[in-house]
Amino acid sequence: MKIIFIAALYLSCCSYFVHAQTQPVAPVAPRNKISFQLQAGTQGIGGDLRYGLTNRVSLRGGASFIPVKANNVFTFSGFDSNNSLSVKFSNVHLWADVVLFKKLQGLRLVTGAGYLFKANGNINVLPTGTYSVGNYKITPADLGSLNIDMSWRGVAPYLGLGLFKGFPKNRFNVNLDLGTYYLSSPKSKVTGTEMLADNYKLEPQLNANMKCYRWLPVAQLNFNFRLR
């Protein structure tokens, strides 16, 4: 009886093992790719988080900052001055990358928009020369100073191309973005003091002259680190 019991137990265990091996294994759901990239280019320095929706479509959101300042970049014939130029562009953006051709994974159409919460250009002019008008001398203090502010703040659509693969095959790659933002129409503010105080009247003409300057080219290098 003991031998019969052991044999029956052995056969039942073998039957269970065979049954377990023949059961279909539930497929593991693929995990969406995620990467983080550091970027540097014409829209400054910043970072993006990229999320793969499918093998050919991904979303990325991030921010960029560009501060530029330079002194005495302008010269005026017959007018001595110290002048300074500053440019500050800061944006948050959401872009979508679409691989148009399955066999060209390294070529992507990139579209989306950015919100420029700071988009300013500033020129400040401080006269330094003394001028004679008849018997009267005009000093720098008499002339005063002139400040010109331009602002493109607001929502800006983006269109461009992405070159090289959006996600690293392993852990790291480098890719490139080439495109442009279409900025809102610029608004100017002209502020002068002393003899230059009346220059605020130039604002309508300055706005008209600058209305075509609405394209912000983007050429940036991305250092892409895959998180999963």
C-alpha positions in Angstrom: 0.0 0.0 0.0 2.8 2.4 0.8 4.4 1.8 -2.6 1.1 2.4 -4.3 0.6 5.7 -2.3 4.1 7.0 -3.2 3.5 6.1 -6.9 0.2 8.0 -7.0 1.7 11.0 -5.3 4.6 11.0 -7.8 2.2 10.8 -10.8 0.0 13.7 -9.5 3.1 15.9 -9.0 4.3 15.1 -12.5 0.8 15.9 -13.9 0.7 19.3 -12.1 4.2 20.2 -13.3 3.3 19.4 -17.0 0.1 21.3 -16.7 1.9 24.4 -15.2 4.5 24.3 -18.0 1.8 24.2 -20.8 -0.1 27.2 -19.4 0.3 30.3 -21.6 2.4 33.0 -20.0 0.8 36.4 -19.9 2.7 38.9 -22.0 4.6 41.7 -20.2 3.2 45.1 -21.2 5.9 47.2 -22.8 7.1 50.1 -20.8 7.1 53.5 -22.4 10.5 55.0 -23.0 11.5 58.0 -20.9 14.6 60.2 -21.2 16.0 63.4 -19.9 18.0 65.8 -22.0 20.2 68.8 -21.4 20.2 71.3 -24.2 22.2 74.3 -25.4 21.7 76.5 -28.5 20.1 79.7 -29.8 17.3 79.5 -27.3 19.8 79.3 -24.4 20.4 76.4 -22.0 17.7 74.2 -20.5 16.3 70.7 -20.1 13.5 68.5 -21.4 11.8 65.4 -20.2 10.8 63.1 -23.1 8.1 60.5 -23.0 7.4 57.9 -25.7 3.8 57.5 -26.5 4.5 54.9 -29.3 7.5 53.8 -31.3 7.1 56.8 -33.6 5.5 59.5 -31.4 6.9 61.1 -28.3 6.2 64.2 -26.2 8.7 66.4 -24.4 8.3 69.3 -22.1 10.9 71.6 -20.6 12.3 75.1 -20.2 15.1 77.2 -21.7 16.8 80.4 -20.6 19.0 82.8 -22.5 20.6 85.9 -20.9 22.9 88.0 -23.1 24.4 91.4 -22.2 27.0 93.5 -24.1 28.3 97.0 -23.8 29.0 99.6 -26.5 27.8 97.5 -29.4 26.4 100.6 -31.2 28.2 103.6 -32.7 26.4 106.8 -33.7 28.1 109.1 -36.1 28.8 112.5 -34.4 27.2 111.4 -31.2 29.3 110.1 -28.3 27.7 107.7 -25.8 28.0 104.7 -23.6 25.3 102.1 -24.5 24.4 98.7 -23.4 22.3 95.9 -25.0 20.6 93.1 -23.0 18.5 90.2 -24.2 16.5 87.9 -21.9 14.4 85.0 -23.3 12.9 82.4 -20.9 10.3 79.9 -22.0 8.5 76.7 -21.1 7.5 74.5 -24.0 5.7 71.3 -25.0 6.7 69.6 -28.2 5.7 66.5 -30.1 8.2 64.4 -32.1 6.8 62.3 -35.0 8.9 59.8 -36.9 7.5 60.2 -40.4 9.3 57.3 -42.0 9.7 54.0 -40.2 13.1 53.3 -41.8 14.3 56.8 -41.0 14.2 56.9 -37.2 16.8 59.6 -37.1 14.5 62.1 -38.9 11.6 63.6 -36.9 9.0 66.3 -37.5 8.8 68.4 -34.3 5.8 70.7 -33.6 4.3 72.3 -30.6 4.4 75.7 -28.7 6.2 77.6 -26.1 5.2 80.2 -23.6 7.7 83.0 -23.4 7.2 84.4 -19.9 10.2 86.7 -20.4 11.1 87.8 -23.9 12.8 91.2 -23.7 15.4 93.2 -25.6 16.7 96.4 -24.0 18.9 99.2 -25.3 20.1 101.9 -22.9 22.0 105.0 -24.3 23.8 107.5 -22.0 25.3 110.5 -23.9 28.9 111.3 -23.0 29.8 114.2 -25.3 29.4 118.0 -25.0 28.0 119.9 -27.9 27.9 123.6 -28.8 24.8 125.2 -30.2 25.7 128.9 -30.9 27.0 130.2 -27.6 25.4 127.6 -25.6 27.0 124.3 -24.5 24.9 121.2 -24.1 26.3 118.8 -21.6 25.5 115.1 -21.1 23.4 116.1 -18.1 21.4 118.3 -20.3 20.8 115.6 -22.9 19.7 113.0 -20.3 19.4 109.3 -21.2 17.4 107.1 -23.5 16.0 103.6 -22.8 14.3 101.3 -25.3 12.5 98.1 -24.3 11.1 95.5 -26.7 8.9 92.7 -25.6 7.7 89.5 -27.5 6.1 87.9 -24.4 3.3 85.4 -25.1 2.5 82.0 -26.7 4.7 81.1 -29.7 4.0 78.2 -32.1 7.0 76.0 -33.0 7.9 73.9 -36.1 11.1 72.2 -36.9 13.0 69.0 -37.5 14.8 66.6 -35.1 17.9 64.9 -36.4 19.3 61.6 -35.0 17.3 59.3 -32.8 15.0 60.8 -30.1 15.8 58.0 -27.6 19.2 56.5 -27.0 19.5 52.9 -28.1 21.4 52.2 -24.8 21.9 54.9 -22.2 23.1 58.1 -23.9 23.0 59.8 -27.3 23.3 63.3 -28.8 20.7 64.7 -31.2 19.9 68.0 -32.8 16.9 70.3 -33.2 16.5 72.8 -36.1 13.4 75.0 -36.3 11.8 78.3 -35.4 9.3 79.9 -33.0 6.8 82.4 -34.4 6.7 85.1 -31.8 3.8 87.5 -31.0 4.0 91.0 -32.4 6.6 93.0 -30.5 5.7 95.9 -28.3 8.0 98.8 -27.5 8.4 101.3 -24.7 10.7 104.3 -25.1 11.7 106.3 -22.1 13.9 109.4 -22.1 14.9 112.1 -19.7 15.8 115.7 -20.1 16.2 116.7 -23.8 15.5 113.1 -24.9 12.2 112.9 -23.0 10.1 113.4 -26.2 11.4 110.2 -27.8 8.4 108.3 -26.5 6.6 109.5 -29.6 8.8 107.1 -31.6 6.9 104.0 -30.2 4.3 103.7 -33.0 7.0 103.9 -35.7 9.3 101.5 -33.8 6.5 99.0 -33.5 5.8 99.3 -37.2 9.5 98.8 -38.1 9.8 95.7 -35.8 6.6 93.9 -36.8 8.4 91.6 -39.2 10.9 90.5 -36.5 8.8 87.6 -35.2 10.9 84.6 -36.1 13.2 83.1 -33.4 15.4 80.5 -35.0 16.2 77.4 -32.9 19.4 75.4 -33.4 20.2 73.3 -30.3 22.3 70.4 -29.3 20.6 67.9 -27.0 22.5 65.5 -24.6 20.0 62.8 -24.1 20.0 60.3 -21.1 17.6 57.4 -21.2 15.9 56.8 -17.9 14.0 53.6 -19.0 
